[in-house]
């Protein structure tokens, strides 16, 4: 996390963020570098196969092509983050847990339907945590502050 960046292209640490269910349906995806749609589709199907085929006893870190996959399962949901070799895998593993805790705090026990019907709010939460492929915020209160202010303005 303390690496010096010579250019924006070299410096991206988090490549993508995927949230999927046990059936392999993508519920949320965010890419932090440009990728063609065909490559995204292929990547997503490969990642789904790799992560869903693993048992709970296996490691949550998987080597995949030129980066690592870090994933965690929560009930019927899988969160998968693709990172480069320079990123700290354990920090990303904890980031996934923090993301789910923030969702739990906002939705009071988040479930797949909360994500599907409030995708815009989930994107706001994710954008507060990760910006341009870098972890920018982990404090739950600061992550939720913009969303709670928006809710107050709209009367939600």
N, C-alpha and C positions, 0 to 999 in steps of 0.2 A: 504494500500500500504506500510505501514511501519511495517509489521509484521516480526518477527524473525522466520527463518526457521530452523527446526531441521534436516529435510531430504528433498531431492529433491521431493519425492513423496507427502509429506504433503504440500509443498510450492506452488505448481502450483495454480495459481489464475484464469487464463483464460483457460478454458477446450477446447473450440473449437471456430472457426470462420466460419460462413456460409454466403454466398452471393447467393441469389436465386431470381428468377423472380416471377411475380404474378401467373404464372401457376404452381409454385412449383418445377421448374427445378433448381437444384443446379448448379451454375455457378462457384463457388469457394468454396473450403472447406479446412480447415487446422485444424488438431487436435494436441493438445499440450500434450497429454498423449496417450499411446498405447491403442488401442481398436480394437477388432475383427471386421472384415468386416460386419458380420451379425448384430452385435450390432450397428455399424455405420449406416447401412441401416435403421434399426428400429428407431434409434435416429433421423435420418434426416427426416423420414416420420412423426414421432410424432411432431417434431419441426415445420415442414411445416404446418401440420394440426392446431397446436396451434396458430401459428402466422398469418397464412392467414385467419383464421376464426374470428379474432378479428377486431373490427371496429376502425376507426380512433379516436373515442372518448375514447377508453379504454387505460389504462396504458401500457407503453412500457416495463414494468418489469413483468415477469411471473415466478411463482414458478414452477419448473419442476424437479421431482424426488429429487435428493440430491444436486441440484444447481439451480441457477436462470438464466433465459433467459433475455437478454437485446436486444431489437431490434428497428430498425428504418426503415421507408419506405421512399424511394426516387423514385418518379414516379413509374416505374414498377419494381423496385428492392427493395428487403428487405435485410438488413444486420442483422444477428443474432449472438450474442456472448453468449456462455454459461460460466458462472462464478461460483466460489464457494461463500459461504456465507461471507468469509473474504474480498472479493473484493468490492470496492466502485462502486456501480451500476451507479451513476451519472457520475463518471469519465469514465466509459466504454461507457455510452451513448454519452458523448462528444467525446470519441475516435472514435466512429462510424462516427460522423459528420466530424471529422478531416480527417479520412480515405477518405471519399467521397470528401472533399475539395481538398485533395492531388491528387486524381484521376482527379478531374475537372481541376486542375492546369496543370497536365501533359498532359491530353488528350484534353484540352479545351472543356469543357462540355461533360463529360463522358456519354456514353450510354452502353447498354447491349452488343452491337456488339464490342465496344472497348475492353470490358473485355474478350469476347470470343476469339477475334483474337489476343489479346496481353496478354494472361494469364501469360506468363513468367514475363512480366513487372509488372503486378498486384501483383504477388507473391513477387517480389523484394521489392515493396513498402510495402506490408504487413510485410515482414521479417525485414524491417528497423524499423517498428513501434512496432512489438511484437516479442519478442525472448523468446523461451522456456516458453511460457505462461505468460510472464510479459511484461508490457508496457515499452518500452525502449526509444522511441523517439516520440516527438509530433511536433517538429519544422519542418514545411513544407519544407523549403530550405534544411535542413540537411537530411531529408527523401529522397528528390529527387536528391541530389548530386551524389550518386553512379550511378543512372540510367542515369542522364544527362551526366556523364563522359563516361559511356558505349556507349551511343548514339553518343557522339563526336568521340570516337575511331572507331566505326563502320560506321560512316558517315550517320547515320539515321536522 
